[in-house]
Each structure stands twice: as C-alpha cells, then as structure tokens.
Amino acid sequence: MRVHLKTLGCRLNEAEIESWANDFVAEGHQLVNQETEADILVLNTCAVTQGAVRKSRQLVRKTHQKNPRAKLVVSGCYATLNEQETVALDGVDLLVNNQQKDQLVTLTLNELSEETMPSIATEPNEVALFSRGRQRAFIKVQDGCRYRCSFCIVTIARGDEKSKSIDSIVAEANALHQQGISEIVITGVHLGGYGSDTGSNLYNLVTALLQQTSIPRIRMGSLEPWDLPQGFLELFKNPRLMPHMHLPIQSGSDTVLKRMSRRCKTSEFRALVLEARKIMPNINITSDIIVGFPGETDDEWQQTLDFVQEMQFGDLHIFTYSTREGTKAASMPNQISTQIKKSRSQALHTLAASAKRAQMDKLVGHTVNVLWEDSHQVETDGVSTLFGYSPNYLRVKITSTEPEKLSNQIIPCKLTSIENNVFNAELA
C-alpha cells in the first residue's frame, strides 16, 4: 500500500513519524509525498497550545478532503486528549492514542489493511528517510515526563517516563549511518531525564553514542535546564556533538517561574549558560519564552526582557500563553488580556531578532563545516541554490553548478554575509 505521513508540533513528533515510516517500509509498503496518492494517511497531531489544537483539527479535515477514499489514521496529543471529538471528525478511520504509538503501524495494518505480500520488506529503510528529503534523522530515546509544569498539557497526554535502552539507541544510530544519514537528533519529552526509569542517564547515553558509533554529527533536542547529569557539558568538547543547546527557560522572572512550577531559577539558568559558553565559546544557546502567563505583572515582564537581553540567545521561540483545560494554570486568577499579550510579544520579537543578528554578525568571515541538504533550488544558467546547517545550527546557503557534489556532504565553507537571517557561503 501507499502511505503518506504528516506531523504537527515538536521534534518528538518528527521522530515518531520517521520511526513509523521505517516500519511501514519494513512491512513492504511504499511512502508517498502527496496525500492524493496514498491508500493510508497517518497524521501525528499536537496540543501544546490552543492554536495547535485548532491546526490539528484543520489538518484532519483538509487531509480527508484531499483524499476521501484513503483510510485516515490520527494519533498524537490532540487525538489523545480529545478522543471523542477526533473520532467524530469526517473521515477518521482509526485513532491511536499516545500510549499505543509504538504499535501504530501494527494496529493500522491489522485494522485497515487488506492482506498483502511484502514486496520490499528486506530492502534498507533509507527510502523512508530520503524520500522525505532529509539528511538528518530524529531518534526518540524517551517518552513521558515526571514533572507537571502548570501550563503543560503534553506531559499529561504522554504519561510516565519511559526510556529506551542504550544498546537499542546505539543500534538505531548505526543503522541510520549505514543508510547514509550524517546527523542524528536525540529527542524526548523530557530528554534530560533520560534513564530515570532504568538507572542510567543522558551522560551515559551520549558517551555510548560517541564511543560506539561513527556517525559524523550528534545533535541534542530540547533540554529542560535541570536534571542534566554531572559532566554532561564536558561531552561537548567532542567535535561530533554539535555545539547547540535549546534550553527552554519560559520566563525571565523567578516569581513567574514559580507559578509555572518550573524547576529552574534564573540564577541557575544563567550559571548553566555561562558554563556552557566557557566550555564551548562557539555554542549557540536558544530558548523558549511564554508571553502573558496568568498574573504576569509589568514588573515581571520587564524582568523577562532584561533577562533575555542579558542572555543574548542565538534564537528564541516565543509563545503567547493560551489556556489549556486540565492544567493548573487554566484556573489561575488574573489572566492577561489579548491586547497586552500581543504588545509584549511584539516587544520580545524585536529584542530577540536583535540578539540573533548580533550573534550571527560575529561569525561573518569564519569558516565552518556545513552539512548540505539533499534538496536544492535550480535557478537560471544551471546554477542551483542549496541550504544546509552549521554545527551550531545556523542556516547557510550556497550557489553551485554541481549541487550533487554537495548534497548530504559535510564541507568546510566560509560565511561571507547574512541575508534574511541566512548566511551566504562559499567553499573554503
């Protein structure tokens, strides 16, 4: 059968659909890029904000409208938290909740598939990755979270923490490398808590990956700025561990962080960032901020602006707070008006853009190793534009008359200028 996979939301969702893609291919089915070509449509939904809930509903409806004859499978946080609403949507044939995600392919084939003889079950599953135009792959190493931030519905949807074994993760990384993948991204709901249920930790996992694999690049997904094991930052001295850490702080005010039930104070976050920058001067620290959390005063908001200015993040993901029923924050007093949230968000976007540009300006003229993507845009006179990423996860582009020689290769390039937050580069 022909299968089309689509996701909304976090890197963890990306990792899950890559895993499903591999499993569908291993069972002898074909992945297709267009909804209209598929016999089965699989959607991985999100519920991190009310906007994500709305987009998830829209995605289900639009996907069914594009191909009403295909069987439609819906999974993810929106589907798990809103089961009755999801199954009532037109076209939904199967709902697989988050607790069943590991069995999604089996459940789908058992429930919706006619008996078929696998035709390509023994072929390597690189098809599942490269048909989607990827030179990197996401490896989900754990699920669930034992903490309950007052604004977060996702940890409720995901359940208790469950970690994969180090041996299985190492085997997965080696298999991906054999298929031509040059970079893996380690992901999880609470990545810093990896191994809390198995007596291990993230230090042991990354050490094993560095020692037992030869994949050129290992990148960490989002890391909550607590629970990082002793010595973890020292691992970044190995050039295969990419110098980029996404550390979501969510607010620059300790009183807001306390209402959020976050387990990190600004002083602790500052110390972590300073230590990381001391060990890795070229590290790119990025973060998340929630704007307009219930009760956020003008003074607390100014503390956040001051903290963001001090930290000089390389990039900032800015979220406007939205009420999530079932969370502690939903019933908190002094909810912030839409107008104030919009004004604060605009101010923070301006500040974040300035900090990002300042960090990028420092790198113009430097030579970095760029992993070039396997897709490119063809322009006039046979010149193509390719895009890729530096080790510290900065977007880079280059023009070439021989793009096939660059695709999925790691090549030293000189950063020459900046255009629309993307570096222009030339071969070093």
C-alpha positions as a Markdown table, in Angstrom:
| # | Residue | x | y | z |
|---|---|---|---|---|
| 1 | Met | 0.0 | 0.0 | 0.0 |
| 2 | Arg | 1.0 | 3.6 | -0.4 |
| 3 | Val | 1.3 | 5.6 | 2.9 |
| 4 | His | 1.5 | 9.3 | 3.5 |
| 5 | Leu | 2.7 | 10.6 | 6.9 |
| 6 | Lys | 2.3 | 14.2 | 8.2 |
| 7 | Thr | 3.0 | 15.8 | 11.6 |
| 8 | Leu | 2.4 | 19.0 | 13.5 |
| 9 | Gly | 4.4 | 20.1 | 16.6 |
| 10 | Cys | 7.6 | 19.1 | 18.2 |
| 11 | Arg | 10.7 | 17.2 | 17.1 |
| 12 | Leu | 9.5 | 14.2 | 19.1 |
| 13 | Asn | 6.5 | 14.0 | 16.7 |
| 14 | Glu | 9.0 | 14.2 | 13.8 |
| 15 | Ala | 11.0 | 11.3 | 15.3 |
| 16 | Glu | 7.8 | 9.2 | 15.7 |
| 17 | Ile | 6.7 | 9.6 | 12.1 |
| 18 | Glu | 10.3 | 8.7 | 10.9 |
| 19 | Ser | 10.0 | 5.6 | 13.0 |
| 20 | Trp | 6.6 | 4.8 | 11.5 |
| 21 | Ala | 8.0 | 5.4 | 8.1 |
| 22 | Asn | 10.7 | 2.9 | 8.7 |
| 23 | Asp | 8.2 | 0.3 | 10.0 |
| 24 | Phe | 5.8 | 0.8 | 7.1 |
| 25 | Val | 8.7 | 0.3 | 4.6 |
| 26 | Ala | 10.0 | -2.8 | 6.5 |
| 27 | Glu | 6.5 | -4.3 | 6.1 |
| 28 | Gly | 6.7 | -3.8 | 2.4 |
| 29 | His | 4.6 | -0.6 | 1.9 |
| 30 | Gln | 5.5 | 2.4 | -0.1 |
| 31 | Leu | 5.8 | 6.0 | 1.2 |
| 32 | Val | 4.4 | 8.8 | -1.0 |
| 33 | Asn | 4.8 | 12.6 | -0.7 |
| 34 | Gln | 1.3 | 13.6 | -1.8 |
| 35 | Glu | -1.9 | 12.9 | 0.1 |
| 36 | Thr | -3.8 | 12.3 | -3.1 |
| 37 | Glu | -1.5 | 9.3 | -4.0 |
| 38 | Ala | -2.0 | 7.5 | -0.7 |
| 39 | Asp | -4.1 | 4.5 | 0.4 |
| 40 | Ile | -3.4 | 5.3 | 4.1 |
| 41 | Leu | -3.0 | 8.7 | 5.6 |
| 42 | Val | -1.3 | 9.0 | 9.0 |
| 43 | Leu | -1.4 | 12.2 | 11.0 |
| 44 | Asn | 0.5 | 13.0 | 14.2 |
| 45 | Thr | -1.2 | 15.8 | 16.0 |
| 46 | Cys | -0.2 | 18.4 | 18.6 |
| 47 | Ala | -1.9 | 20.1 | 21.5 |
| 48 | Val | 0.8 | 22.2 | 23.1 |
| 49 | Thr | -1.3 | 25.4 | 22.6 |
| 50 | Gln | -4.9 | 26.1 | 21.7 |
| 51 | Gly | -3.6 | 27.2 | 18.3 |
| 52 | Ala | -2.1 | 23.8 | 17.8 |
| 53 | Val | -5.4 | 22.1 | 18.7 |
| 54 | Arg | -7.1 | 24.2 | 16.0 |
| 55 | Lys | -4.4 | 23.4 | 13.4 |
| 56 | Ser | -4.7 | 19.7 | 14.3 |
| 57 | Arg | -8.5 | 19.8 | 13.7 |
| 58 | Gln | -8.0 | 21.6 | 10.4 |
| 59 | Leu | -5.3 | 19.2 | 9.3 |
| 60 | Val | -7.6 | 16.2 | 9.8 |
| 61 | Arg | -10.4 | 17.9 | 7.9 |
| 62 | Lys | -8.2 | 19.1 | 5.0 |
| 63 | Thr | -6.3 | 15.8 | 4.7 |
| 64 | His | -9.6 | 13.9 | 4.4 |
| 65 | Gln | -11.0 | 16.4 | 1.8 |
| 66 | Lys | -7.8 | 16.0 | -0.4 |
| 67 | Asn | -8.2 | 12.2 | -0.5 |
| 68 | Pro | -11.6 | 11.0 | 0.9 |
| 69 | Arg | -11.0 | 7.4 | -0.4 |
| 70 | Ala | -7.9 | 6.9 | 1.7 |
| 71 | Lys | -8.0 | 5.4 | 5.2 |
| 72 | Leu | -7.2 | 8.1 | 7.8 |
| 73 | Val | -5.3 | 7.3 | 11.0 |
| 74 | Val | -4.9 | 10.0 | 13.6 |
| 75 | Ser | -2.5 | 10.0 | 16.6 |
| 76 | Gly | -0.7 | 12.4 | 18.8 |
| 77 | Cys | -1.5 | 14.7 | 21.7 |
| 78 | Tyr | -4.6 | 16.3 | 20.3 |
| 79 | Ala | -6.1 | 13.0 | 19.4 |
| 80 | Thr | -5.2 | 11.5 | 22.8 |
| 81 | Leu | -6.7 | 14.4 | 24.8 |
| 82 | Asn | -9.8 | 14.8 | 22.6 |
| 83 | Glu | -10.7 | 11.2 | 21.6 |
| 84 | Gln | -14.5 | 11.7 | 21.1 |
| 85 | Glu | -14.0 | 14.9 | 19.2 |
| 86 | Thr | -11.4 | 13.3 | 16.9 |
| 87 | Val | -13.3 | 10.2 | 16.0 |
| 88 | Ala | -16.3 | 12.3 | 15.2 |
| 89 | Leu | -14.4 | 14.2 | 12.5 |
| 90 | Asp | -15.2 | 13.2 | 9.0 |
| 91 | Gly | -13.0 | 10.6 | 7.5 |
| 92 | Val | -11.2 | 9.3 | 10.7 |
| 93 | Asp | -11.0 | 5.6 | 10.4 |
| 94 | Leu | -8.6 | 4.9 | 13.4 |
| 95 | Leu | -7.4 | 6.7 | 16.4 |
| 96 | Val | -4.1 | 5.6 | 18.0 |
| 97 | Asn | -3.5 | 7.3 | 21.3 |
| 98 | Asn | -0.1 | 8.1 | 22.7 |
| 99 | Gln | 0.1 | 5.0 | 24.8 |
| 100 | Gln | -0.4 | 2.9 | 21.7 |
| 101 | Lys | 2.0 | 4.8 | 19.5 |
| 102 | Asp | 4.7 | 2.2 | 19.4 |
| 103 | Gln | 2.2 | -0.2 | 17.9 |
| 104 | Leu | 0.7 | 2.3 | 15.4 |
| 105 | Val | 1.9 | 0.5 | 12.3 |
| 106 | Thr | 0.8 | -2.9 | 13.5 |
| 107 | Leu | -2.6 | -1.5 | 14.6 |
| 108 | Thr | -3.0 | 0.3 | 11.3 |
| 109 | Leu | -2.2 | -2.8 | 9.2 |
| 110 | Asn | -4.4 | -5.1 | 11.3 |
| 111 | Glu | -7.4 | -2.8 | 11.3 |
| 112 | Leu | -7.3 | -1.2 | 7.9 |
| 113 | Ser | -5.1 | -3.2 | 5.6 |
| 114 | Glu | -6.1 | -6.0 | 3.2 |
| 115 | Glu | -3.7 | -9.0 | 3.3 |
| 116 | Thr | -0.7 | -8.1 | 1.2 |
| 117 | Met | 2.6 | -9.8 | 0.4 |
| 118 | Pro | 5.5 | -7.5 | 1.3 |
| 119 | Ser | 7.4 | -6.7 | -1.8 |
| 120 | Ile | 10.3 | -4.6 | -0.4 |
| 121 | Ala | 10.4 | -5.8 | 3.2 |
| 122 | Thr | 14.0 | -6.8 | 3.0 |
| 123 | Glu | 15.2 | -3.5 | 1.4 |
| 124 | Pro | 17.1 | -1.0 | 3.6 |
| 125 | Asn | 14.7 | 1.6 | 5.0 |
| 126 | Glu | 16.7 | 4.5 | 3.7 |
| 127 | Val | 13.7 | 5.0 | 1.4 |
| 128 | Ala | 11.7 | 6.0 | 4.4 |
| 129 | Leu | 14.2 | 8.8 | 5.2 |
| 130 | Phe | 15.4 | 10.1 | 1.9 |
| 131 | Ser | 12.1 | 10.1 | 0.1 |
| 132 | Arg | 11.3 | 12.9 | 2.6 |
| 133 | Gly | 14.3 | 14.9 | 1.6 |
| 134 | Arg | 16.2 | 14.5 | 4.9 |
| 135 | Gln | 19.9 | 14.3 | 5.6 |
| 136 | Arg | 19.3 | 14.0 | 9.4 |
| 137 | Ala | 17.2 | 11.7 | 11.4 |
| 138 | Phe | 15.5 | 12.0 | 14.7 |
| 139 | Ile | 15.9 | 9.3 | 17.4 |
| 140 | Lys | 13.3 | 9.3 | 20.1 |
| 141 | Val | 15.1 | 8.0 | 23.2 |
| 142 | Gln | 12.4 | 8.5 | 25.9 |
| 143 | Asp | 8.8 | 9.5 | 26.3 |
| 144 | Gly | 6.8 | 11.0 | 29.1 |
| 145 | Cys | 7.7 | 13.4 | 31.9 |
| 146 | Arg | 7.5 | 13.0 | 35.7 |
| 147 | Tyr | 7.1 | 16.8 | 36.2 |
| 148 | Arg | 3.9 | 18.8 | 35.9 |
| 149 | Cys | 4.6 | 22.4 | 34.8 |
| 150 | Ser | 1.4 | 24.3 | 35.5 |
| 151 | Phe | 0.8 | 25.3 | 31.8 |
| 152 | Cys | 1.7 | 22.0 | 30.1 |
| 153 | Ile | -0.9 | 19.5 | 28.8 |
| 154 | Val | 1.6 | 17.4 | 26.9 |
| 155 | Thr | 3.1 | 15.6 | 29.9 |
| 156 | Ile | -0.4 | 14.7 | 30.9 |
| 157 | Ala | -1.0 | 13.3 | 27.5 |
| 158 | Arg | 2.3 | 11.5 | 27.3 |
| 159 | Gly | 2.2 | 9.8 | 30.7 |
| 160 | Asp | 5.1 | 8.4 | 32.8 |
| 161 | Glu | 8.7 | 8.5 | 31.7 |
| 162 | Lys | 9.9 | 5.5 | 29.6 |
| 163 | Ser | 13.5 | 5.3 | 28.3 |
| 164 | Lys | 14.8 | 3.1 | 25.5 |
| 165 | Ser | 17.9 | 1.0 | 26.3 |
| 166 | Ile | 21.3 | 2.4 | 25.3 |
| 167 | Asp | 22.0 | -0.7 | 23.2 |
| 168 | Ser | 18.9 | -0.2 | 21.1 |
| 169 | Ile | 19.6 | 3.5 | 20.6 |
| 170 | Val | 23.2 | 2.8 | 19.6 |
| 171 | Ala | 22.0 | 0.1 | 17.1 |
| 172 | Glu | 19.4 | 2.6 | 15.6 |
| 173 | Ala | 22.1 | 5.2 | 15.2 |
| 174 | Asn | 24.5 | 2.8 | 13.5 |
| 175 | Ala | 21.7 | 1.6 | 11.2 |
| 176 | Leu | 20.9 | 5.1 | 10.2 |
| 177 | His | 24.6 | 5.9 | 9.5 |
| 178 | Gln | 24.8 | 2.8 | 7.3 |
| 179 | Gln | 21.8 | 4.2 | 5.3 |
| 180 | Gly | 23.7 | 7.4 | 4.6 |
| 181 | Ile | 22.4 | 9.6 | 7.4 |
| 182 | Ser | 25.1 | 12.1 | 8.5 |
| 183 | Glu | 23.3 | 13.6 | 11.5 |
| 184 | Ile | 21.1 | 12.3 | 14.3 |
| 185 | Val | 19.0 | 14.4 | 16.6 |
| 186 | Ile | 18.3 | 12.9 | 20.1 |
| 187 | Thr | 14.8 | 13.7 | 21.2 |
| 188 | Gly | 12.4 | 13.0 | 24.1 |
| 189 | Val | 9.6 | 14.7 | 26.0 |
| 190 | His | 12.0 | 15.2 | 29.0 |
| 191 | Leu | 15.3 | 14.5 | 27.4 |
| 192 | Gly | 17.4 | 15.5 | 30.5 |
| 193 | Gly | 15.5 | 12.9 | 32.5 |
| 194 | Tyr | 16.6 | 10.1 | 30.2 |
| 195 | Gly | 17.3 | 6.9 | 32.2 |
| 196 | Ser | 15.4 | 7.9 | 35.3 |
| 197 | Asp | 13.4 | 4.7 | 35.0 |
| 198 | Thr | 16.3 | 2.4 | 34.0 |
| 199 | Gly | 19.1 | 3.5 | 36.4 |
| 200 | Ser | 21.0 | 5.3 | 33.6 |
| 201 | Asn | 21.3 | 9.0 | 32.5 |
| 202 | Leu | 21.9 | 11.2 | 29.5 |
| 203 | Tyr | 25.7 | 11.3 | 30.1 |
| 204 | Asn | 25.9 | 7.5 | 29.7 |
| 205 | Leu | 23.8 | 7.6 | 26.6 |
| 206 | Val | 25.7 | 10.3 | 24.8 |
| 207 | Thr | 29.0 | 8.7 | 25.9 |
| 208 | Ala | 27.9 | 5.4 | 24.4 |
| 209 | Leu | 26.9 | 7.1 | 21.1 |
| 210 | Leu | 30.3 | 8.9 | 20.9 |
| 211 | Gln | 32.2 | 5.7 | 21.6 |
| 212 | Gln | 30.1 | 3.1 | 19.8 |
| 213 | Thr | 29.0 | 4.9 | 16.6 |
| 214 | Ser | 30.9 | 6.9 | 14.0 |
| 215 | Ile | 28.0 | 9.0 | 12.7 |
| 216 | Pro | 29.6 | 12.4 | 12.0 |
| 217 | Arg | 27.1 | 14.6 | 13.8 |
| 218 | Ile | 25.1 | 14.1 | 17.0 |
| 219 | Arg | 22.7 | 16.8 | 18.0 |
| 220 | Met | 20.6 | 17.2 | 21.1 |
| 221 | Gly | 17.0 | 18.1 | 21.0 |
| 222 | Ser | 15.3 | 20.4 | 23.5 |
| 223 | Leu | 16.7 | 20.0 | 27.0 |
| 224 | Glu | 14.9 | 21.3 | 30.1 |
| 225 | Pro | 17.6 | 23.3 | 32.1 |
| 226 | Trp | 17.6 | 20.9 | 35.0 |
| 227 | Asp | 18.3 | 17.2 | 35.6 |
| 228 | Leu | 21.4 | 17.4 | 33.3 |
| 229 | Pro | 23.9 | 14.9 | 34.8 |
| 230 | Gln | 27.3 | 15.7 | 36.2 |
| 231 | Gly | 29.9 | 16.2 | 33.5 |
| 232 | Phe | 27.3 | 16.4 | 30.6 |
| 233 | Leu | 28.6 | 19.7 | 29.3 |
| 234 | Glu | 32.2 | 18.3 | 29.1 |
| 235 | Leu | 30.9 | 15.9 | 26.4 |
| 236 | Phe | 30.6 | 18.8 | 24.0 |
| 237 | Lys | 34.4 | 19.0 | 23.8 |
| 238 | Asn | 34.0 | 16.1 | 21.3 |
| 239 | Pro | 33.5 | 17.8 | 17.9 |
| 240 | Arg | 30.9 | 15.2 | 16.9 |
| 241 | Leu | 28.5 | 16.5 | 19.5 |
| 242 | Met | 27.1 | 19.7 | 17.9 |
| 243 | Pro | 27.6 | 23.0 | 19.8 |
| 244 | His | 23.9 | 23.9 | 20.1 |
| 245 | Met | 21.6 | 23.6 | 23.1 |
| 246 | His | 18.0 | 24.5 | 23.2 |
| 247 | Leu | 17.2 | 25.3 | 26.8 |
| 248 | Pro | 13.6 | 26.4 | 27.4 |
| 249 | Ile | 13.5 | 28.9 | 30.3 |
| 250 | Gln | 9.9 | 30.1 | 29.6 |
| 251 | Ser | 10.3 | 33.3 | 31.7 |
| 252 | Gly | 13.0 | 35.6 | 33.0 |
| 253 | Ser | 11.1 | 36.2 | 36.3 |
| 254 | Asp | 11.6 | 33.9 | 39.2 |
| 255 | Thr | 8.1 | 34.6 | 40.5 |
| 256 | Val | 6.5 | 33.7 | 37.2 |
| 257 | Leu | 8.7 | 30.6 | 37.0 |
| 258 | Lys | 7.4 | 29.6 | 40.4 |
| 259 | Arg | 3.8 | 29.9 | 39.3 |
| 260 | Met | 4.7 | 27.9 | 36.2 |
| 261 | Ser | 6.1 | 25.1 | 38.6 |
| 262 | Arg | 9.4 | 25.2 | 36.7 |
| 263 | Arg | 12.3 | 23.6 | 38.4 |
| 264 | Cys | 14.9 | 26.2 | 37.5 |
| 265 | Lys | 15.6 | 29.7 | 38.7 |
| 266 | Thr | 17.1 | 32.4 | 36.5 |
| 267 | Ser | 20.3 | 32.3 | 38.6 |
| 268 | Glu | 20.7 | 28.6 | 37.9 |
| 269 | Phe | 19.9 | 29.0 | 34.2 |
| 270 | Arg | 22.5 | 31.9 | 34.0 |
| 271 | Ala | 25.1 | 29.7 | 35.6 |
| 272 | Leu | 24.4 | 26.8 | 33.2 |
| 273 | Val | 24.7 | 29.1 | 30.1 |
| 274 | Leu | 27.9 | 30.7 | 31.4 |
| 275 | Glu | 29.4 | 27.2 | 32.0 |
| 276 | Ala | 28.4 | 26.0 | 28.5 |
| 277 | Arg | 29.8 | 29.1 | 26.9 |
| 278 | Lys | 33.1 | 28.7 | 28.8 |
| 279 | Ile | 33.5 | 25.1 | 27.6 |
| 280 | Met | 32.3 | 25.9 | 24.1 |
| 281 | Pro | 32.8 | 29.5 | 23.1 |
| 282 | Asn | 31.0 | 28.9 | 19.7 |
| 283 | Ile | 27.9 | 27.3 | 21.3 |
| 284 | Asn | 24.5 | 28.5 | 20.1 |
| 285 | Ile | 22.1 | 28.8 | 23.1 |
| 286 | Thr | 18.5 | 29.0 | 22.1 |
| 287 | Ser | 15.4 | 29.1 | 24.3 |
| 288 | Asp | 11.6 | 29.4 | 24.7 |
| 289 | Ile | 9.6 | 32.2 | 26.4 |
| 290 | Ile | 5.9 | 32.2 | 27.2 |
| 291 | Val | 4.3 | 35.6 | 27.0 |
| 292 | Gly | 1.4 | 36.6 | 29.1 |
| 293 | Phe | 1.3 | 33.9 | 31.7 |
| 294 | Pro | -1.5 | 34.4 | 34.2 |
| 295 | Gly | -0.7 | 37.1 | 36.7 |
| 296 | Glu | 2.3 | 38.4 | 34.8 |
| 297 | Thr | 2.8 | 42.0 | 36.0 |
| 298 | Asp | 4.5 | 44.8 | 34.2 |
| 299 | Asp | 7.5 | 44.4 | 36.6 |
| 300 | Glu | 7.7 | 40.6 | 36.0 |
| 301 | Trp | 7.5 | 41.2 | 32.2 |
| 302 | Gln | 10.4 | 43.7 | 32.4 |
| 303 | Gln | 12.4 | 41.2 | 34.3 |
| 304 | Thr | 11.9 | 38.8 | 31.4 |
| 305 | Leu | 13.0 | 41.4 | 28.8 |
| 306 | Asp | 16.1 | 42.3 | 30.9 |
| 307 | Phe | 17.0 | 38.6 | 31.2 |
| 308 | Val | 16.6 | 37.9 | 27.5 |
| 309 | Gln | 18.8 | 40.9 | 26.8 |
| 310 | Glu | 21.4 | 39.6 | 29.2 |
| 311 | Met | 21.4 | 36.1 | 27.8 |
| 312 | Gln | 21.8 | 37.1 | 24.1 |
| 313 | Phe | 20.1 | 34.0 | 22.8 |
| 314 | Gly | 21.0 | 32.9 | 19.3 |
| 315 | Asp | 17.3 | 32.4 | 18.7 |
| 316 | Leu | 14.1 | 32.5 | 20.7 |
| 317 | His | 10.9 | 30.7 | 20.3 |
| 318 | Ile | 8.1 | 33.0 | 21.5 |
| 319 | Phe | 4.7 | 31.5 | 22.6 |
| 320 | Thr | 1.7 | 33.5 | 23.6 |
| 321 | Tyr | 0.1 | 31.8 | 26.6 |
| 322 | Ser | -3.1 | 30.0 | 25.8 |
| 323 | Thr | -5.4 | 28.3 | 28.3 |
| 324 | Arg | -5.2 | 24.5 | 28.3 |
| 325 | Glu | -8.1 | 22.9 | 30.1 |
| 326 | Gly | -6.9 | 20.3 | 32.5 |
| 327 | Thr | -3.8 | 22.3 | 33.6 |
| 328 | Lys | -3.3 | 24.2 | 36.9 |
| 329 | Ala | -2.7 | 27.4 | 35.0 |
| 330 | Ala | -6.1 | 27.4 | 33.4 |
| 331 | Ser | -7.8 | 28.2 | 36.7 |
| 332 | Met | -5.2 | 30.8 | 37.9 |
| 333 | Pro | -6.5 | 34.3 | 38.5 |
| 334 | Asn | -5.5 | 37.5 | 36.6 |
| 335 | Gln | -5.5 | 36.1 | 33.1 |
| 336 | Ile | -3.7 | 38.5 | 30.8 |
| 337 | Ser | -5.7 | 40.3 | 28.1 |
| 338 | Thr | -5.1 | 39.5 | 24.4 |
| 339 | Gln | -4.0 | 43.1 | 23.8 |
| 340 | Ile | -1.3 | 43.1 | 26.4 |
| 341 | Lys | 0.0 | 39.7 | 25.3 |
| 342 | Lys | 0.2 | 40.9 | 21.7 |
| 343 | Ser | 2.1 | 44.1 | 22.7 |
| 344 | Arg | 4.5 | 42.1 | 24.9 |
| 345 | Ser | 5.1 | 39.5 | 22.2 |
| 346 | Gln | 5.9 | 42.2 | 19.6 |
| 347 | Ala | 8.5 | 43.8 | 22.0 |
| 348 | Leu | 10.1 | 40.4 | 22.7 |
| 349 | His | 10.3 | 39.5 | 19.0 |
| 350 | Thr | 12.1 | 42.8 | 18.3 |
| 351 | Leu | 14.6 | 42.1 | 21.1 |
| 352 | Ala | 15.1 | 38.5 | 20.1 |
| 353 | Ala | 15.7 | 39.5 | 16.4 |
| 354 | Ser | 18.4 | 42.0 | 17.5 |
| 355 | Ala | 20.2 | 39.4 | 19.7 |
| 356 | Lys | 20.1 | 36.8 | 16.9 |
| 357 | Arg | 21.6 | 39.2 | 14.4 |
| 358 | Ala | 24.3 | 40.2 | 16.9 |
| 359 | Gln | 25.3 | 36.6 | 17.3 |
| 360 | Met | 25.3 | 36.0 | 13.6 |
| 361 | Asp | 27.4 | 39.1 | 12.8 |
| 362 | Lys | 30.2 | 37.7 | 15.0 |
| 363 | Leu | 30.5 | 34.7 | 12.6 |
| 364 | Val | 30.8 | 36.5 | 9.3 |
| 365 | Gly | 34.2 | 35.7 | 7.8 |
| 366 | His | 34.6 | 32.5 | 9.8 |
| 367 | Thr | 34.9 | 29.0 | 8.2 |
| 368 | Val | 32.5 | 26.3 | 9.4 |
| 369 | Asn | 31.6 | 22.8 | 8.4 |
| 370 | Val | 28.2 | 22.7 | 6.7 |
| 371 | Leu | 26.0 | 19.7 | 6.2 |
| 372 | Trp | 24.3 | 20.4 | 2.9 |
| 373 | Glu | 20.8 | 19.2 | 2.4 |
| 374 | Asp | 19.9 | 16.8 | -0.4 |
| 375 | Ser | 17.3 | 19.2 | -1.9 |
| 376 | His | 18.1 | 22.3 | -3.9 |
| 377 | Gln | 16.5 | 25.1 | -6.0 |
| 378 | Val | 17.5 | 25.3 | -9.6 |
| 379 | Glu | 18.0 | 28.9 | -11.0 |
| 380 | Thr | 19.0 | 30.3 | -14.3 |
| 381 | Asp | 22.1 | 29.2 | -16.3 |
| 382 | Gly | 22.3 | 25.9 | -14.4 |
| 383 | Val | 23.1 | 27.4 | -11.1 |
| 384 | Ser | 21.5 | 25.9 | -8.0 |
| 385 | Thr | 21.0 | 27.2 | -4.5 |
| 386 | Leu | 21.5 | 24.7 | -1.7 |
| 387 | Phe | 20.8 | 25.1 | 2.0 |
| 388 | Gly | 22.4 | 23.5 | 5.0 |
| 389 | Tyr | 23.3 | 23.9 | 8.7 |
| 390 | Ser | 26.5 | 24.8 | 10.5 |
| 391 | Pro | 27.4 | 22.7 | 13.6 |
| 392 | Asn | 25.7 | 25.3 | 15.9 |
| 393 | Tyr | 22.5 | 25.0 | 13.9 |
| 394 | Leu | 22.7 | 28.2 | 11.8 |
| 395 | Arg | 21.1 | 28.2 | 8.3 |
| 396 | Val | 23.5 | 28.5 | 5.4 |
| 397 | Lys | 23.1 | 28.7 | 1.7 |
| 398 | Ile | 25.4 | 28.4 | -1.3 |
| 399 | Thr | 25.2 | 28.5 | -5.1 |
| 400 | Ser | 26.7 | 25.8 | -7.2 |
| 401 | Thr | 26.6 | 24.4 | -10.7 |
| 402 | Glu | 27.3 | 20.9 | -9.3 |
| 403 | Pro | 24.8 | 20.5 | -6.4 |
| 404 | Glu | 25.0 | 16.7 | -6.4 |
| 405 | Lys | 28.6 | 17.0 | -5.2 |
| 406 | Leu | 27.5 | 18.9 | -2.1 |
| 407 | Ser | 24.2 | 17.2 | -1.2 |
| 408 | Asn | 24.4 | 15.3 | 2.1 |
| 409 | Gln | 28.1 | 16.2 | 2.4 |
| 410 | Ile | 29.8 | 18.0 | 5.3 |
| 411 | Ile | 32.1 | 20.6 | 3.7 |
| 412 | Pro | 34.1 | 23.5 | 5.1 |
| 413 | Cys | 32.6 | 26.8 | 3.9 |
| 414 | Lys | 33.4 | 30.4 | 4.6 |
| 415 | Leu | 30.4 | 32.5 | 5.8 |
| 416 | Thr | 30.5 | 35.7 | 3.7 |
| 417 | Ser | 27.4 | 37.7 | 4.5 |
| 418 | Ile | 23.9 | 37.5 | 6.0 |
| 419 | Glu | 20.6 | 37.7 | 4.1 |
| 420 | Asn | 17.2 | 37.3 | 5.7 |
| 421 | Asn | 18.7 | 35.5 | 8.7 |
| 422 | Val | 20.6 | 33.0 | 6.5 |
| 423 | Phe | 24.3 | 33.0 | 5.9 |
| 424 | Asn | 25.7 | 33.2 | 2.3 |
| 425 | Ala | 28.7 | 31.0 | 2.0 |
| 426 | Glu | 31.4 | 29.9 | -0.4 |
| 427 | Leu | 33.6 | 26.8 | -0.4 |
| 428 | Ala | 36.6 | 27.3 | 1.8 |
